Amino acid sequence: MDLRALVVCPDQGSASLLTLILSEMGMAVEHTPSISCGLELLDSQRFDAIVLDYRADQSSEEFLARLRQSAKNRASMLIAVVDSEFNARPVFGLGANFVLYRPLSSERTRISLRAARGLMRRERRRAPRTPIHSTANVAYPGAPELNAVLTDLSDGGTSFHTANRFPSACKVYFEFALPGQQQLVRLSGEVAWQDASGRTGIRFLDVPQASRRLIQTWLQQNNNGRPATGLPAQPSAGRSSEAQSSATQSRSEREPRSEAKDSTQVSNAGNRRGEQRFACKLGAEVYSLGTSVPNRCTLSDISEGGCYVEMPSPLSGQSGVEILVRTADTKLRIRGQVLTTHPGFGMGVRFMFHDSGEREEILRLLAVLSAGPTLDEQPR
């Protein structure tokens, strides 16, 4: 997607951390320590995101004013870095989309920037994506071939689900059959972004003319945006049955069987402790799916994929639930599944996302929780 970010920050430590995290997310980053140089870049280049070390002084105010008047960047996402004691409300009033507090923590900064990047990915996507459900054979240097499930496609890239995580900026080679077509599409691309749920975004690099024609023909036939379902691409002849068995076993260990029944339902498997969890005390209501009886509860920790719900009488294991969370600034409703129960204490819930918008709402909540110097208890 070629997303670009400008970091205007005189503190070298903070700038290095911001640059590192943005680069890990597949963004091209330009850093300048001075606001005057930042203003020159605003006039000459376009950026998808701008991170400003905001000091509440005249130069910072001038930068924000020029940013919102800029022909190239007035719609760019603005992320402001402020002091921990600073009241961020006026900064939001000046157009900031996200706020980070000094001193920057790598975990909280990564969560907030991931949330910001998720919004940029949705809002700045250059080529429209068409939903698809088809299996591709994927390979990259130094690793055996594996299976991945394509979830959308455009003439410039694709995204897919896989149990494997790819190296940053990795070049990948894959082949797949588009629904309704007999010929295989073969091409190469590079990793543009990855997230904790196993989704990977690919930007196409080398696309032979025959494969490009297949993609363009399929996109023209399916540009109404309805999901398409096709048969998996046939494995290449060189792939051994042992490798296929290993890949299948790996996926079955990581992906719950219930998810395979509904290709639109995406789970983050919330109890995987690889995700950063935040301690909190959020008042909430939990409902068994299909009922309207609220159970008052408290969320005591939360991640992108799940949360722990404190309540004296937890619901039975594997139950479907809906959790309603209210904070001072937002109201969030998310569905999930009970994974573990501890009578007298509570239960662990894995979030079940039906679309990317629901995931982004969780990321926004995590950004709010991670940005504050303290996590205030919410009324129950």
N, C-alpha and C positions, 0 to 999 in steps of 0.2 A: 504493500500500500504506500510505501515511501512516506510515512508520516515523519514530520520534522518538528523539532522543538528548539526553542531559544531559551537559554538559561542566563539571566542577568543577575549575577551574584558576585560580590567582591570577596566573600569568604571562601577560600580555596577548599577547605574541608567540606563545607556544605555543597559547593559546586561539584566537587569530585563525586560525592555520593549521589547527587541528582543525576549527573551525567552517566554514571555507572548503571543506575537502575533504569533510566530511560533507554540506554543502549541495550540492556538485557531484554527489554520489551520490543526490540526491533526498530527503534526510532533513531533517526539521524539527529545528532545533537550539536548545536553550536553554542559555545559559552563565551561570554564577555563579562569582565569584572566591572565595567563602567556603564552607567546609564546613557551617557552621550553616545558611546559606540552602539548600545542597544537601539537607540533611536535611529541611527543610520541604517541598521539592519532592518528595522521595521519598514523603512521607506523603500528598501531595495529588494527584500526577499519575503517570501510567504512562509509562515509557520503554522502548523496545526495546533501547537501548544506553546505558551510562553510562561516561563517560571520567573517571577520577579521577587527578589529579596526586598520586601517593602519596609521602608524605614519611617513612614509617615512624615516625610520631609518634602520640601518643594520639588526636588528632582524626581522623587517617586510619584508625586501628584502629576507632574508634567508628563512623565512616562505614560501613566494611565490615560491621561487626556489625549495624548497623541495616538496611543494604541487604538482607542475607540473611534478616532477620526481617520485612521489609516485605511486606505483603499484596499490594501493587500491583507491586513490582519485584524480588522475590526471584529470579525466573527471568530477569531482564534480563541481557544480555551485558555483562560487565565488562571494560573495557580500562584497564589501569593504565599510567601514565607514571612511570618511575623513572630514577634516575641511572645513567650508563653503567657505573659500577663496582659497581652494586648487584647482589647475587645474587637473581635473580628467582624462584627456586624457592619460597621462602616465600610470595610473592605469589600464585603459582598455587595453593598450598595454601590460601590464604584465599579462593579462588573466582575469581581472574582468568582470563579466557579468552584474552586477548592481552596482551602487554607491549610498550610503546614506550619507547625509551631517549632521554633528554635528552643533548645538544640535538636537537630533532626535525629530521629532514631531510624535505623535502616528498616526495621520491620514495619513501623507505622508509615514511613514514607513509601515503602513498596506497596502497601495496601492502598494508600490514597492514590498513588500514581497509576496503579492497576485499574482502579475505578475510573479515573480520568481517561485512561487509554481505551477502556471499554466503550465509553461514550463517544470518543473520537472515532473509533472503528466503525460505530454505527452511523455517525453523522457525516463523516468525511469520505465514506467509501465511494470511490470514483466510478466503478462499474457495478451496475446492479447485479445482485446474486440471485440465482434461481435455486430453490430447494431441490435436493436430490437425495436418494438413498441407494447407494451402490458400493460395492466392495472394490478396493484397489489394492494391487500389489505394490509395496513401497520398499525402496532400498536406499541406503546411504553408505558412504565409505566406512569400512571397518565394522559393519554390522550385517547380520543375515537379513534376508528379505522377510517382510512381515505383512500382515493384512491390516487394512484401515478402512473405515466406513466413511465415504464422502457424504457431507451434509449440505453443501451448497457449491455452486459453480458459477464462474463468470469467464469472460474471454481473457481475463488477466490473472486469475488465480482461483483457488479453491480452499476449503477448510474440511478437515476430517477428524474423526475420533480414532484414537489408537491407545493401546495399553502402554506404549513406549514413549518416553520423552526423548526428544531430539536435541543434539548439541545446538547451541546458539549459532545463528547465521549458517546453518548447515545446508548443503546442497543435496537435494533428494531426487531420486529417479523413480518414476512409477508408471504403471499402465493400468487401464481400467476400461470396461465396456460401458458405454452410455445406454440407458434404457431404450430399447427399440432398435439398437444398432448392433451389427455383428462384428464389425472391425474394432480392434483395440486402439485406444488412444495411448500413445507413448510420448512422454515428454519429461523434462526436468524442471525443477524450480528450486527456490530457496525458502527457508523458514523465515516468515515475517513476524510471527507471534505465536506464543503458546500460553495455555492457562492451566490451572491446577486440576481441571476435570478431565484432562486428556485431549482437549481440542488443540489442533495445530492449524495455523493459517499459512498457506503457501502462495508465494508470488511466482508466476511462471517466468522461466528464463529462456530455455531453448525448446521451441515448439515446432516440429516439422510441419510443413504445409498440409500434409494429409491429415494430421491430427488436429490442426487448427480448423480445417474445413468440417471435420466431424463435430467439434465443439460448437462452432458457429451454427451449423445446421440444427443441432439439438437445442441450442438456446433459442433460436428463432421459432422452433416448434413448441417450446415450453415457456415462452415469455409471459404467460399469464400468471406466473408465480405459484401455481399449485404444485404440491409435492409430487415428485415422480419416484416410482419404485422400479428397480430393475434387478436383473440377475447379477450375481457377483462375476467379476472378471475371472477367467480361467487362470489358475496358477501357471507360471512359466514352467517349461519342461525341466529346468534344472533344479527345481525346488524339491527337496526330499520329503517323504512322508513323515520322517522324524521331525523335521523343522516345522511342518504344518501342525503336528500334534503338540509341539512345544508352544507354538503361538496360540493355539486354541486353549491349551491349559492355562497359559498366562492370562488370556482375556477372561476366562471363566473365573479365575481367582480374584480378578480385580473388578469385574462388572457383575452386579446382582442379576439373577435370572429375570426378575420382574421388569428390568429395563428393556430387555430384548422384545417384550411384547408390545411396546409402544415407542416407535422410533422418535416421536416428538418429545418424549419425556427424558430429561437429562438429569443425572444425579451426580453430585460431587462426592458421594460416599463420605459423609461428614465426619465419621469417626476415624478417618485416616489422619494420624497425627502429623503427617508431613505439612499440613496446612497450619498457618499461624492462627492461634486462638487468642481471643481477647477476653480477659476477665471483665465482667460487667454485672450490673444488677438492674435489669430492665423488667418493669412490670409488663405482664402480657396476659392474654387469654388464649386458651387452647381448646379446640373443639374436635371431637371425633367427627370424621367425615360423614356427612349425611345427617348431622344433628345440629341443633341451634342452641344447645345448652353450653354456656361458657364455663370453663374451669379456670379460676384465678391461679396464676402461677408467676414465677420469676425466672428469667433467663440468667444463668450465672456464668456461662461462657459461650462464645459464638465464633464461628469461622465462616469462610465462604461456603463450606459444604454442610454445616450442621450446627447444632447447639445442644446445651444441656438445660433441661426444664426442671426446675425445683417445684415439686408438688407432693403432698403427703400420700396421695393415692394415684400413682401413675397409671396410665392406660396400658392395656395388654400389649405384649410384644408383637411387632409386625403390623400394628394398627396404623391406618392412615389418619393423619391429623392435619388441622389447619391452625396456624398460630397467628394471632393478631398482636402486633407490637405497636405501641404508641410512644413517641418521644416528643420533646418540645417542638420539633420541626417536621416530623414526618409520621405517617401512619403506614405500616407495612403489613401485608397479609401474604403468607407463604405457606404452601403445603409441604408435608414431609411424611416420613415413616418412622415409627418407633423401632429402634434397634435394640436398646437395652433398657431394662427396668430395675429400679432399686426401691422396693416398697418402703414407704416412710421417708424417702429422700427425693426421688425424681426419676427422670428417664432421659436417655440420649436419643436425639432425633436427627435423622438425615434429611436434608432439604431435597425436594423433588421439583426441578425446574421444568416448566413446559415451554419456555422460550427464553431468549437472551435478555428480554426486558426484565423478567423476574430476577435473573442473576444480577443484573445491573443494580436493581433495587437493594439487594443484599450488599453489594460492593459499596453503594452509597452509604448504607448504614454503618458498615465497617469503617469507611472513611471518616464519618462523623465521630465514631467511637475512638478511632486511633488518633484523630487530630487534636482532641482536647487534652490539656495538661492533666486533667483528672477525669475519672468517669463518675459522674454524679448519679446517685440512685434515683431512679424514676419512680413516680408514685404508682402504687399497685391499684 
